[in-house]
Amino acid sequence: LKTRLQLDSIASRLTWMNLLVSAAALSLACLAFLAYDQITFRENLVRTASAQAEIVGDNTVSAVTFNDPDVARQTLAALRNSSNVRAAAIVTPDGRLFADFARTPGDRITSFPPLPPRYIEHAWYSGTNVLVGRRIQLQGKDTDTVYVLADITEILTRLWRYLLISLLVLGASLLFAYFISRGFRRWLAKPIERLASVARKISREKNFSLRADEPSASRELRVLIAAFNDMLAEIQARDSALQQMAAQSEGILQSIPQLVWTADTSGQIDFYNRRWFEYTGMTPNDDFNDWAAVVHPEDRGAVLATWKNSFDSGTPYLVEARLRRHDSAYRWHLVQAVPLRDEAGRVQQWFGTSTDIHDRKLAEAALVQAEKLALTGRMAATIAHEINNPLASITNAAHLLGVVGPANEQQGELLALLSEEVARVSHIVKSTLGLSRQTTAPGPASVPELIESVLALFQRRFHSRNVEIVKRYDLADSIEVVSSELRQVFSNIFSNALDVMPSGGRLVIAVRRSFDWSNPSRRGLRVCISDSGPGIPPEYRHRIFEAFFSTKAEMGTGLGLWVSRSIVEKHGGSIRVRSTVSGGHRGTCFSVFLPMPSASQSSSQVA
Amino acid sequence: LVLLLCAATPLVAQSQPTEYEVKAAYLYNFGKFVKWPEASTKGPQFLICVLGEDPFAGSLDSVVAGEKVNGKPAVVLHLDSSRNASPCNILFLSRSEDRHVRRILESIDQTGTLTVSDIPDFSDEGGMIEFVNQDGRIRFKINVAAAEQAGLNVSSELLKVASALKGKP
C-alpha cells in the first residue's frame, strides 16, 4: 500500500480530512455505545444481584421469622450457582448477622452498611464489586435485609472486548474511508491539478494564449478557472501592449541619431544603441564599460569626474567631450545622462545620450572667426581711410618737391626714398582696404593679384626673417571667386609658413593651369605654396584639416586650415598637403585647386 | 464507595428472649404462612385464642398489639372452654390442657382453626403444630394432614423450617 503522508496537496488534505472526520465520528459513536453499554450492563448486573437478593430474601423469610439459620444458609448456598455472586448475607433488622454465604473465605461480607430509610434497595460500588442490599418484608413488616456482593469484573472484560471490537471497526472504517476518499479526490482534485499544470505550462512557455478548461470541475473551481482565464486575457493584452511599447522604444532608441546608452544602479553600462556601435566601431561583444577609451584623452578626466559626481549625487549629467569615431576622428558631443527613478525615488537606471554637436561647434567657431575678421576689416578700412587723406597730401607734397627739384644730390636721394616708401604705404593701405571689402558675392578676380595683395601684408615679416620669396605666375586669368574668402585661405597658408620658418627659408608660390586630380576632366588652376620648414610628421598629416587640431598649443585655434578647406570646397575646389620631414627636400607644400568654368559652364556654379 | 460502619453490633446488652416470648412471636407469625379457607376469615378480626392457663404472661398480647395478619387486626382471646373455640383462627392449647388434648381436638370443629401447642406429642394426637425444644432452640413439628383436613394450606416456607413433618406424602 503506497501511502502518501504529505499534506501538501489538496487531494491528500481531503483524504486526511475524511479520515479524521470518520475517525472522530466513529470514536464518538463507539464511546457513546460503550458508555451506554457500561451503564446498562452495570444496571443489569445490579438488577440481577437485586433479584437474587429478593429471591433469597423471599426464600429465607420463614427461616428468619422462625430463627432457623441453617435453612437460611442452605438457601444462600444455592447462590453458588450464580457465578457473579461472591458472597451474600442475611442481616436481621436489629443488625445481627443471621446467615451468610461466601464463595471463598476472602469474599465474606464483613460490614453491612444500613440502607437509607424508606429505601427498599441500595447498591454500593467498590472496585470490581457491587454490594446490593435489599430489605425483605413480610406482610408490611421488615423481617431482614439481604446483602449480595456481586462481581462486576465481567464489566471490565466486556469493556476490553468492546474496545477491541471498536478499534477493529475503527481501523476497517478508516481503511474504507481512505479508499473512498482516494476515489473522490480524483474527482475533486484532478481539475485543480490540471489547472495547475496549465499554469505551470504558461509560466514555462510564456504563452499567455493558453486557457484552462474544466467543465467537470466544481462550481467554485469553475469560477476560479474563469477568473484565471480572465487574468490570462488581461496579461496577454498587457504583454502584447508591453512588447509593442518595447519594440517602439527600441525602434526609437535605434533610429535616433544620438548615441544612447543605459547604465544600471552600479554604474555598469548594460545597453548601447546601434548608432553607438556604428559610430565608435565597437561591437556588442566588446567590454561595454570600456567607454572611457572612446573619450578624447584631453576630455577623459573631466568626463570621468563629472560622471562620478553625478552618479554619486544622483543628479543629471551634462558635459561636452570629443568622442572617437571608428576612423579615429574625434567629434564633439554633448554627453548627457539622467537617472530614472522608481516611485520611492530610488535610482533604477541611468539613461544617457550623446549628441553630435561637432558641426554646430564649428559653425559657432566660424561665426566667431568671421566676426573677428569683419571687425578687423572694418577697423582696417577706417584706419586706411583716415590714413589715405594725409597720405595723399604727403604724396602730393613729395611730387611737388620733385617738380621743384632737389637742392642737392643727397636731397634727391632722400626724396626718391620718400616717394618709394610713400608708394609702399599707399600699396599697403590699398591692400588693407581690399581686405575690408566684405563682399560675399563672387566676382571676377585674378588669383595672382589676390595672392599679391595678401603677400603685401606679410612681406615685411618674411623679409625680417630672411625668407626668400619665389613667385612663378604662369597665369593671370580672372575667375569667379569670393575674393575676401580666398584671401583668408592664402593668409592662413602664409601665416603657417611664417611660423615654420622662424630663421630663414624659401617660400615658393606657383600658379599654373591644371586639372582636378580626382577628376581629370575638370580643368582649373592650381596654386602651390611650398615652404622649407621642418615638415609635418606623418601622424598629423591626415588630421591638419580637422577642426581644433593644432600643433601650436596655446597659440593656434586649430581652425585655420579647417576654415581654408571649407572655403576651397565651397568654390568647388580641393586642398591637399604634401610634406617631407627628412633629407634636403624637407618642407610642406599646400596645393589648392580651383576650377575654371569651361565655355559651357555657367558662373553660378561657384556660388 | 460507601460502606457504613458495621451495624451488626452484637446485641449482648439486650436480654435473651424467654421461651414463651419466642413462642408468642412464632404463634403470631404462623398466621402469615398459613392460608385459611374463605369461610373462616369472614370475621373482622384475626383471632388468636389461648385455651387454658396463659403461659405467655402478657408477651403474646404485646407481640400482637396493633399488628395485622392477612389485613385484619390481630386480637388475643383467652378461652376457658373449647366450646367457644370455633371462630378462632389460631388456637393455642396451654400445657394445662395436657390431659384433654384429644377431647378438645375432637370437640371443636377444627375447620378453619390452626391448632398449636407445646404439649408433647401434640401433633401425634391430631394437633397441627407442636412446639418442641431442640438443642435449646424452639422448633416445631407440623402435622400437614391435620391442617389439610381442616382446610388450611400451610406454606412451603413454613414446612421448610419445620423440624418434622407428619402426614406428608
HADDOCK unambig.tbl for C-alpha pairs under 7 A between the chains (distance, minus, plus):
assign (segid A and resid 62 and name CA) (segid B and resid 157 and name CA) 5.69 0.50 0.50
assign (segid A and resid 62 and name CA) (segid B and resid 158 and name CA) 5.99 0.50 0.50
assign (segid A and resid 62 and name CA) (segid B and resid 161 and name CA) 6.84 0.50 0.50
assign (segid A and resid 63 and name CA) (segid B and resid 161 and name CA) 5.90 0.50 0.50
assign (segid A and resid 66 and name CA) (segid B and resid 26 and name CA) 6.46 0.50 0.50
assign (segid A and resid 68 and name CA) (segid B and resid 161 and name CA) 6.59 0.50 0.50
assign (segid A and resid 71 and name CA) (segid B and resid 161 and name CA) 6.54 0.50 0.50
assign (segid A and resid 95 and name CA) (segid B and resid 7 and name CA) 5.38 0.50 0.50
assign (segid A and resid 95 and name CA) (segid B and resid 8 and name CA) 4.02 0.50 0.50
assign (segid A and resid 95 and name CA) (segid B and resid 9 and name CA) 6.47 0.50 0.50
assign (segid A and resid 96 and name CA) (segid B and resid 8 and name CA) 4.75 0.50 0.50
assign (segid A and resid 96 and name CA) (segid B and resid 9 and name CA) 6.70 0.50 0.50
assign (segid A and resid 96 and name CA) (segid B and resid 10 and name CA) 6.34 0.50 0.50
assign (segid A and resid 97 and name CA) (segid B and resid 8 and name CA) 6.30 0.50 0.50
assign (segid A and resid 111 and name CA) (segid B and resid 5 and name CA) 6.70 0.50 0.50
assign (segid A and resid 111 and name CA) (segid B and resid 6 and name CA) 4.70 0.50 0.50
assign (segid A and resid 112 and name CA) (segid B and resid 4 and name CA) 6.78 0.50 0.50
assign (segid A and resid 112 and name CA) (segid B and resid 6 and name CA) 5.45 0.50 0.50
assign (segid A and resid 112 and name CA) (segid B and resid 7 and name CA) 6.09 0.50 0.50
assign (segid A and resid 112 and name CA) (segid B and resid 8 and name CA) 6.97 0.50 0.50
assign (segid A and resid 113 and name CA) (segid B and resid 3 and name CA) 5.31 0.50 0.50
assign (segid A and resid 113 and name CA) (segid B and resid 4 and name CA) 4.17 0.50 0.50
assign (segid A and resid 113 and name CA) (segid B and resid 5 and name CA) 6.16 0.50 0.50
assign (segid A and resid 113 and name CA) (segid B and resid 6 and name CA) 6.40 0.50 0.50
assign (segid A and resid 113 and name CA) (segid B and resid 7 and name CA) 6.64 0.50 0.50
assign (segid A and resid 114 and name CA) (segid B and resid 4 and name CA) 6.79 0.50 0.50
assign (segid A and resid 114 and name CA) (segid B and resid 7 and name CA) 6.72 0.50 0.50
assign (segid A and resid 124 and name CA) (segid B and resid 1 and name CA) 5.73 0.50 0.50
assign (segid A and resid 124 and name CA) (segid B and resid 2 and name CA) 6.04 0.50 0.50
assign (segid A and resid 125 and name CA) (segid B and resid 1 and name CA) 5.14 0.50 0.50
assign (segid A and resid 126 and name CA) (segid B and resid 1 and name CA) 5.21 0.50 0.50
